[in-house]
Amino acid sequence: MSYTIGYQAKNQKAVLATEAATANQAVAIVAELQKTADEIKFIRSPQEGEMGIEMLLLLAKEEAEEMPQRM
């Protein structure tokens, strides 16, 4: 499932967006953006629609549980 994260950079008026292929990648991007961006404006996916960070974390956890375990 793909994710789009919209954010506003510090001292900028424009809302920028970046893409992530998985929920885990989206969580990593959000964590980095929270350090450098002024505000996360939205997180959305075609399947889930708009969501908050808490829902993204839940989806990332479910995604990790569905991934085959390496031995």
Rosetta blueprint (number, residue, H / E / L):
1 M L
2 S L
3 Y E
4 T E
5 I E
6 G E
7 Y E
8 Q E
9 A E
10 K L
11 N L
12 Q L
13 K L
14 A L
15 V E
16 L E
17 A E
18 T E
19 E E
20 A E
21 A L
22 T L
23 A H
24 N H
25 Q H
26 A H
27 V H
28 A H
29 I H
30 V H
31 A H
32 E H
33 L H
34 Q H
35 K H
36 T H
37 A E
38 D E
39 E E
40 I E
41 K E
42 F E
43 I E
44 R E
45 S E
46 P L
47 Q L
48 E L
49 G E
50 E E
51 M E
52 G L
53 I H
54 E H
55 M H
56 L H
57 L H
58 L H
59 L H
60 A H
61 K H
62 E H
63 E H
64 A H
65 E H
66 E H
67 M L
68 P L
69 Q L
70 R L
71 M L
